């Protein structure tokens, strides 16, 4: 909230700067310094058209202003006018005296500009990292747990214990543009994560998830940017202990832009869960968890300034398992603030970012588990706080890091757990 308020105050100041600078621009339209200042103020105020006019005015009086060409390319890229962005980027590269920092930024953005004009385009990010968790098995502390309603010493086999891991994760997206003047697309996403636990090798795991479906414009003229996306989705998970299971389902989401800075995305999804593990250790939990899951979500995004973006989401879902003991109603709310800042060197052509987040989820189960406590219906309340850091070095390579704290508060000691964890490693973008 404080970040958003600061962003609003900054935007209001930039609007005032626009009004202050405009008389100076009109009095001396050939002064490129004033035009640049007015363009910067216009960008902060989200008046991109005014910024473009100011930069093109500066180029009219001095066609060799490479910075104006770069800024125009970046503005047209933001407005998704990729053909114009490519034109200005390539023009800047041909101009003598192009500054090294601008060349580095253009060499980052120009390939993406060309890619966005292709009918079929792939993109993705992959990361290899070294991580640590203070509680690898997400187990309660050494002490007493409930069994048939009685307090007994925790028999294991896992207690709260820290350990390092090696992690590989990534996401690949494919977009096919129908080029039908409406903006209709076909979007496919494949994401996965694999973790090799060094302290608990049997808890090493792999998870894959894929979804595909069209994104269709709702009313291009009446509601530009509004779209709906029906899709099918599936996942598969396994551990060194044995197969965890899979899911398959379908969903639909919609996107409604409100102005240039705000959008909302409602959605609903249903999945059939087939948690048929192959390990005797996982067999009981697998049998009881098999069932179905549906969840409804409402997400919102607010681009407060050119550098600050706020995201929020609420969700409500129902997990129907084969037993009422593990059937539950779920509620969640989460928010994050992405702040972009300049890297330490002008030769790095992409902004770095920090994204602090907080997530709260609550699960209320339908019935008591007689094996744990026949008189207590389980209620879990989990909070997760942390921050992600993204530090690109070149167009393809960079470094990313994550630090977070998770705490599960339950009315049953068997499910109380907390953990600090972190991950850092190189990234590959394409």
RODO-235085 format. One record per residue (C-alpha): x, z, y; residue number from 1; chain. Coordinates in nm, 2 decimals. Last residue first. Example, Ala and Ser with C-alpha at 12.3 -4.5 7.8 and 13.67 -1.06 7.14 Angstrom:
% residues 2
       x       z       y  seq  mol
    1.37    0.71   -0.11    2    A
    1.23    0.78   -0.45    1    A
This chain:
% residues 430
       x       z       y  seq  mol
    1.54   -2.50   -1.72  430    A
    1.63   -2.14   -1.67  429    A
    1.89   -1.94   -1.86  428    A
    1.93   -1.57   -1.81  427    A
    2.21   -1.32   -1.86  426    A
    2.16   -0.96   -1.95  425    A
    2.02   -0.62   -1.86  424    A
    1.76   -0.40   -2.03  423    A
    1.65   -0.04   -1.97  422    A
    1.45    0.23   -2.13  421    A
    1.32    0.58   -2.05  420    A
    1.08    0.72   -2.31  419    A
    0.78    0.94   -2.35  418    A
    0.57    1.05   -2.64  417    A
    0.25    1.23   -2.73  416    A
    0.07    1.07   -3.02  415    A
    0.09    1.34   -3.29  414    A
    0.03    1.61   -3.02  413    A
   -0.34    1.52   -3.00  412    A
   -0.50    1.52   -2.66  411    A
   -0.27    1.24   -2.57  410    A
   -0.04    1.17   -2.28  409    A
    0.18    0.86   -2.34  408    A
    0.47    0.84   -2.10  407    A
    0.67    0.52   -2.03  406    A
    0.96    0.49   -1.79  405    A
    1.11    0.16   -1.69  404    A
    1.43   -0.03   -1.60  403    A
    1.45   -0.41   -1.62  402    A
    1.74   -0.64   -1.55  401    A
    1.80   -1.01   -1.50  400    A
    2.12   -1.22   -1.45  399    A
    2.15   -1.58   -1.36  398    A
    2.21   -1.93   -1.49  397    A
    2.02   -2.26   -1.44  396    A
    2.02   -2.34   -1.07  395    A
    2.31   -2.11   -1.01  394    A
    2.35   -1.73   -0.96  393    A
    1.99   -1.62   -1.01  392    A
    1.93   -1.24   -0.97  391    A
    1.60   -1.12   -1.10  390    A
    1.53   -0.75   -1.10  389    A
    1.23   -0.58   -1.27  388    A
    1.11   -0.23   -1.18  387    A
    0.96    0.07   -1.35  386    A
    0.65    0.27   -1.41  385    A
    0.43    0.30   -1.72  384    A
    0.15    0.55   -1.76  383    A
   -0.05    0.61   -2.08  382    A
   -0.36    0.81   -2.14  381    A
   -0.46    0.85   -2.50  380    A
   -0.79    1.01   -2.62  379    A
   -0.84    1.10   -2.98  378    A
   -1.16    1.26   -3.10  377    A
   -1.09    1.62   -3.20  376    A
   -1.28    1.82   -3.47  375    A
   -1.16    1.64   -3.78  374    A
   -0.79    1.67   -3.67  373    A
   -0.52    1.45   -3.82  372    A
   -0.64    1.33   -4.16  371    A
   -1.00    1.37   -4.05  370    A
   -0.94    1.12   -3.77  369    A
   -1.21    1.18   -3.51  368    A
   -1.44    0.91   -3.40  367    A
   -1.49    0.63   -3.14  366    A
   -1.14    0.63   -2.98  365    A
   -1.09    0.64   -2.61  364    A
   -0.78    0.44   -2.49  363    A
   -0.66    0.47   -2.13  362    A
   -0.40    0.24   -1.96  361    A
   -0.21    0.29   -1.64  360    A
    0.05    0.05   -1.51  359    A
    0.30    0.07   -1.22  358    A
    0.54   -0.20   -1.09  357    A
    0.85   -0.25   -0.88  356    A
    0.95   -0.62   -0.85  355    A
    1.30   -0.68   -0.70  354    A
    1.39   -1.04   -0.61  353    A
    1.69   -1.26   -0.55  352    A
    1.65   -1.58   -0.34  351    A
    1.79   -1.91   -0.47  350    A
    2.08   -2.13   -0.34  349    A
    2.37   -1.90   -0.40  348    A
    2.64   -2.04   -0.18  347    A
    2.52   -1.82    0.11  346    A
    2.65   -1.52   -0.08  345    A
    2.50   -1.17   -0.12  344    A
    2.16   -1.31   -0.22  343    A
    1.88   -1.32    0.03  342    A
    1.57   -1.11   -0.04  341    A
    1.24   -1.15   -0.23  340    A
    1.01   -0.85   -0.28  339    A
    0.76   -0.86   -0.56  338    A
    0.50   -0.58   -0.55  337    A
    0.33   -0.47   -0.87  336    A
   -0.01   -0.33   -0.98  335    A
   -0.18   -0.22   -1.29  334    A
   -0.52   -0.09   -1.41  333    A
   -0.63   -0.04   -1.76  332    A
   -0.94    0.06   -1.97  331    A
   -0.97    0.06   -2.34  330    A
   -1.26    0.14   -2.57  329    A
   -1.17    0.23   -2.93  328    A
   -1.20    0.16   -3.30  327    A
   -0.93    0.35   -3.49  326    A
   -1.14    0.63   -3.63  325    A
   -1.44    0.40   -3.64  324    A
   -1.29    0.22   -3.94  323    A
   -1.25   -0.15   -3.99  322    A
   -1.14   -0.19   -3.64  321    A
   -1.33   -0.29   -3.32  320    A
   -1.11   -0.28   -3.02  319    A
   -1.31   -0.31   -2.70  318    A
   -1.17   -0.40   -2.36  317    A
   -1.16   -0.33   -1.99  316    A
   -0.90   -0.47   -1.75  315    A
   -0.80   -0.42   -1.39  314    A
   -0.52   -0.63   -1.23  313    A
   -0.31   -0.62   -0.91  312    A
   -0.04   -0.84   -0.77  311    A
    0.13   -0.81   -0.43  310    A
    0.37   -1.08   -0.29  309    A
    0.64   -1.01   -0.03  308    A
    0.90   -1.26    0.10  307    A
    0.70   -1.52    0.29  306    A
    0.45   -1.25    0.39  305    A
    0.16   -1.08    0.23  304    A
    0.10   -1.32   -0.05  303    A
   -0.19   -1.15   -0.21  302    A
   -0.27   -1.19   -0.58  301    A
   -0.57   -1.06   -0.77  300    A
   -0.65   -1.01   -1.13  299    A
   -0.98   -0.93   -1.30  298    A
   -0.97   -0.89   -1.68  297    A
   -1.21   -0.87   -1.97  296    A
   -1.09   -0.78   -2.32  295    A
   -1.20   -0.85   -2.67  294    A
   -1.04   -0.72   -2.99  293    A
   -1.13   -0.78   -3.35  292    A
   -1.07   -0.61   -3.69  291    A
   -0.76   -0.50   -3.89  290    A
   -0.64   -0.17   -3.76  289    A
   -0.74    0.04   -4.06  288    A
   -0.57   -0.19   -4.32  287    A
   -0.25   -0.21   -4.12  286    A
   -0.23    0.16   -4.06  285    A
   -0.26    0.23   -4.43  284    A
   -0.01   -0.04   -4.53  283    A
    0.27    0.03   -4.28  282    A
    0.50    0.24   -4.50  281    A
    0.39    0.05   -4.81  280    A
    0.53   -0.27   -4.64  279    A
    0.36   -0.60   -4.65  278    A
    0.15   -0.55   -4.34  277    A
   -0.20   -0.70   -4.31  276    A
   -0.29   -0.66   -3.94  275    A
   -0.52   -0.95   -3.91  274    A
   -0.67   -0.92   -3.57  273    A
   -0.94   -1.16   -3.45  272    A
   -0.91   -1.22   -3.08  271    A
   -1.15   -1.24   -2.78  270    A
   -1.05   -1.31   -2.42  269    A
   -1.22   -1.28   -2.08  268    A
   -1.10   -1.38   -1.74  267    A
   -1.13   -1.33   -1.36  266    A
   -0.85   -1.47   -1.14  265    A
   -0.85   -1.39   -0.76  264    A
   -0.65   -1.56   -0.49  263    A
   -0.51   -1.47   -0.15  262    A
   -0.26   -1.62    0.10  261    A
   -0.36   -1.97    0.19  260    A
   -0.73   -1.90    0.22  259    A
   -0.92   -1.76   -0.07  258    A
   -0.79   -1.93   -0.39  257    A
   -1.02   -1.90   -0.69  256    A
   -0.87   -1.91   -1.04  255    A
   -1.07   -1.90   -1.36  254    A
   -0.99   -1.77   -1.71  253    A
   -1.13   -1.85   -2.05  252    A
   -1.05   -1.71   -2.39  251    A
   -0.99   -1.79   -2.76  250    A
   -0.87   -1.62   -3.07  249    A
   -0.61   -1.57   -3.33  248    A
   -0.40   -1.27   -3.43  247    A
   -0.12   -1.19   -3.66  246    A
    0.03   -0.92   -3.89  245    A
    0.29   -0.65   -3.90  244    A
    0.51   -0.81   -4.16  243    A
    0.75   -0.57   -4.32  242    A
    0.99   -0.29   -4.25  241    A
    1.23   -0.52   -4.07  240    A
    0.94   -0.59   -3.84  239    A
    0.70   -0.88   -3.80  238    A
    0.46   -1.01   -3.54  237    A
    0.25   -1.33   -3.50  236    A
    0.03   -1.44   -3.22  235    A
   -0.25   -1.69   -3.14  234    A
   -0.44   -1.82   -2.84  233    A
   -0.70   -2.09   -2.77  232    A
   -0.78   -2.19   -2.41  231    A
   -1.05   -2.25   -2.15  230    A
   -0.90   -2.28   -1.80  229    A
   -1.11   -2.30   -1.49  228    A
   -1.00   -2.41   -1.14  227    A
   -1.03   -2.35   -0.77  226    A
   -0.75   -2.51   -0.57  225    A
   -0.98   -2.69   -0.32  224    A
   -1.33   -2.55   -0.33  223    A
   -1.57   -2.80   -0.18  222    A
   -1.35   -3.11   -0.23  221    A
   -1.18   -3.03   -0.55  220    A
   -1.49   -2.87   -0.71  219    A
   -1.40   -2.69   -1.04  218    A
   -1.06   -2.84   -1.12  217    A
   -0.98   -2.82   -1.49  216    A
   -0.69   -2.64   -1.65  215    A
   -0.68   -2.75   -2.01  214    A
   -0.58   -2.54   -2.31  213    A
   -0.29   -2.39   -2.50  212    A
   -0.17   -2.05   -2.60  211    A
    0.13   -1.92   -2.80  210    A
    0.26   -1.57   -2.89  209    A
    0.56   -1.47   -3.09  208    A
    0.68   -1.12   -3.17  207    A
    1.00   -1.01   -3.36  206    A
    1.10   -0.66   -3.46  205    A
    1.38   -0.42   -3.54  204    A
    1.23   -0.09   -3.65  203    A
    1.42   -0.08   -3.99  202    A
    1.74   -0.10   -3.80  201    A
    1.68    0.23   -3.63  200    A
    2.00    0.31   -3.43  199    A
    2.11   -0.04   -3.36  198    A
    1.76   -0.19   -3.30  197    A
    1.76   -0.57   -3.31  196    A
    1.48   -0.68   -3.07  195    A
    1.31   -1.02   -3.07  194    A
    1.07   -1.14   -2.80  193    A
    0.85   -1.44   -2.77  192    A
    0.65   -1.67   -2.54  191    A
    0.50   -2.01   -2.59  190    A
    0.27   -2.15   -2.32  189    A
    0.07   -2.48   -2.31  188    A
   -0.11   -2.61   -2.00  187    A
   -0.31   -2.93   -1.98  186    A
   -0.38   -3.04   -1.63  185    A
   -0.66   -3.16   -1.40  184    A
   -0.55   -3.21   -1.03  183    A
   -0.86   -3.41   -0.93  182    A
   -0.68   -3.73   -0.85  181    A
   -0.68   -3.82   -1.22  180    A
   -0.31   -3.78   -1.28  179    A
   -0.38   -3.62   -1.62  178    A
   -0.08   -3.39   -1.56  177    A
    0.07   -3.24   -1.88  176    A
    0.23   -2.90   -1.83  175    A
    0.46   -2.74   -2.08  174    A
    0.58   -2.38   -2.06  173    A
    0.85   -2.19   -2.24  172    A
    0.89   -1.81   -2.23  171    A
    1.18   -1.59   -2.32  170    A
    1.32   -1.29   -2.50  169    A
    1.63   -1.19   -2.69  168    A
    1.72   -0.82   -2.73  167    A
    2.01   -0.63   -2.86  166    A
    1.94   -0.26   -2.90  165    A
    2.08    0.08   -2.81  164    A
    1.95    0.42   -2.93  163    A
    1.76    0.73   -2.84  162    A
    1.58    0.97   -3.07  161    A
    1.23    1.13   -3.08  160    A
    1.16    1.20   -3.44  159    A
    1.10    0.96   -3.72  158    A
    1.04    1.02   -4.09  157    A
    0.91    1.26   -3.99  156    A
    0.77    1.58   -4.13  155    A
    0.67    1.72   -3.78  154    A
    0.62    2.09   -3.85  153    A
    0.25    2.17   -3.92  152    A
   -0.04    2.27   -3.69  151    A
   -0.37    2.25   -3.87  150    A
   -0.66    2.02   -3.80  149    A
   -0.62    1.81   -4.12  148    A
   -0.26    1.75   -4.00  147    A
   -0.17    1.81   -3.64  146    A
    0.18    1.80   -3.51  145    A
    0.45    2.07   -3.45  144    A
    0.80    2.03   -3.33  143    A
    1.06    1.76   -3.28  142    A
    0.94    1.55   -2.99  141    A
    0.67    1.29   -3.05  140    A
    0.76    0.94   -3.16  139    A
    0.80    0.62   -2.96  138    A
    1.04    0.50   -3.24  137    A
    1.32    0.42   -3.00  136    A
    1.29    0.72   -2.77  135    A
    1.56    0.73   -2.51  134    A
    1.57    0.35   -2.51  133    A
    1.87    0.12   -2.44  132    A
    1.91   -0.25   -2.39  131    A
    2.16   -0.53   -2.41  130    A
    2.03   -0.86   -2.31  129    A
    1.98   -1.23   -2.39  128    A
    1.73   -1.40   -2.16  127    A
    1.54   -1.73   -2.17  126    A
    1.34   -1.89   -1.89  125    A
    1.12   -2.20   -1.92  124    A
    1.00   -2.53   -1.79  123    A
    0.88   -2.85   -1.95  122    A
    0.71   -3.14   -1.77  121    A
    0.48   -3.43   -1.86  120    A
    0.35   -3.65   -1.58  119    A
    0.66   -3.60   -1.36  118    A
    0.62   -3.52   -0.99  117    A
    0.70   -3.14   -1.04  116    A
    1.02   -3.24   -1.21  115    A
    1.15   -3.42   -0.91  114    A
    1.10   -3.12   -0.68  113    A
    1.25   -2.89   -0.95  112    A
    1.56   -3.11   -0.95  111    A
    1.57   -3.10   -0.57  110    A
    1.54   -2.72   -0.54  109    A
    1.87   -2.59   -0.68  108    A
    2.09   -2.88   -0.54  107    A
    1.91   -2.83   -0.21  106    A
    2.01   -2.46   -0.20  105    A
    2.37   -2.53   -0.28  104    A
    2.38   -2.82   -0.02  103    A
    2.23   -2.58    0.24  102    A
    2.50   -2.32    0.17  101    A
    2.78   -2.58    0.19  100    A
    2.67   -2.71    0.53   99    A
    2.58   -3.08    0.55   98    A
    2.83   -3.24    0.79   97    A
    2.74   -3.60    0.72   96    A
    2.37   -3.67    0.62   95    A
    2.31   -3.82    0.28   94    A
    2.22   -3.48    0.12   93    A
    1.98   -3.41    0.41   92    A
    1.80   -3.73    0.34   91    A
    1.77   -3.65   -0.03   90    A
    1.61   -3.31    0.06   89    A
    1.38   -3.47    0.32   88    A
    1.25   -3.73    0.08   87    A
    1.22   -3.50   -0.21   86    A
    1.00   -3.26   -0.01   85    A
    0.78   -3.55    0.10   84    A
    0.72   -3.65   -0.26   83    A
    0.67   -3.29   -0.36   82    A
    0.38   -3.21   -0.13   81    A
    0.31   -2.89   -0.32   80    A
    0.27   -2.70    0.01   79    A
    0.57   -2.48   -0.08   78    A
    0.77   -2.80   -0.15   77    A
    0.67   -2.94    0.18   76    A
    0.80   -2.63    0.35   75    A
    1.13   -2.64    0.16   74    A
    1.18   -3.01    0.24   73    A
    1.11   -2.94    0.61   72    A
    1.36   -2.65    0.60   71    A
    1.63   -2.87    0.45   70    A
    1.57   -3.15    0.70   69    A
    1.58   -2.90    0.99   68    A
    1.91   -2.76    0.86   67    A
    2.06   -3.10    0.84   66    A
    2.00   -3.17    1.21   65    A
    2.13   -3.53    1.22   64    A
    1.82   -3.69    1.36   63    A
    1.85   -3.50    1.69   62    A
    1.56   -3.54    1.94   61    A
    1.31   -3.65    1.67   60    A
    1.46   -3.40    1.43   59    A
    1.37   -3.11    1.65   58    A
    1.02   -3.24    1.68   57    A
    1.00   -3.27    1.30   56    A
    1.10   -2.90    1.29   55    A
    0.84   -2.79    1.53   54    A
    0.56   -3.00    1.37   53    A
    0.65   -2.86    1.03   52    A
    0.63   -2.51    1.16   51    A
    0.30   -2.57    1.32   50    A
    0.16   -2.71    0.99   49    A
    0.30   -2.41    0.80   48    A
    0.10   -2.15    1.00   47    A
    0.17   -1.88    0.75   46    A
    0.25   -1.63    1.03   45    A
    0.60   -1.59    0.88   44    A
    0.63   -1.97    0.86   43    A
    0.52   -2.00    1.23   42    A
    0.78   -1.75    1.35   41    A
    1.05   -1.94    1.17   40    A
    0.92   -2.27    1.32   39    A
    0.92   -2.12    1.67   38    A
    1.27   -2.00    1.63   37    A
    1.38   -2.34    1.50   36    A
    1.21   -2.52    1.79   35    A
    1.37   -2.28    2.03   34    A
    1.72   -2.35    1.89   33    A
    1.64   -2.73    1.88   32    A
    1.59   -2.75    2.26   31    A
    1.44   -3.10    2.29   30    A
    1.09   -2.97    2.35   29    A
    1.19   -2.79    2.67   28    A
    0.88   -2.66    2.86   27    A
    0.65   -2.70    2.56   26    A
    0.89   -2.51    2.33   25    A
    0.93   -2.24    2.59   24    A
    0.55   -2.21    2.63   23    A
    0.51   -2.18    2.25   22    A
    0.77   -1.90    2.21   21    A
    0.56   -1.61    2.32   20    A
    0.25   -1.72    2.13   19    A
    0.45   -1.78    1.82   18    A
    0.62   -1.44    1.86   17    A
    0.28   -1.27    1.88   16    A
    0.19   -1.44    1.55   15    A
    0.53   -1.31    1.41   14    A
    0.44   -0.96    1.51   13    A
    0.11   -0.98    1.33   12    A
    0.29   -1.10    1.02   11    A
    0.53   -0.80    1.04   10    A
    0.24   -0.56    1.08    9    A
    0.07   -0.71    0.78    8    A
    0.39   -0.69    0.57    7    A
    0.44   -0.33    0.66    6    A
    0.08   -0.25    0.55    5    A
    0.14   -0.43    0.22    4    A
    0.46   -0.24    0.15    3    A
    0.28    0.09    0.24    2    A
    0.00    0.00    0.00    1    A
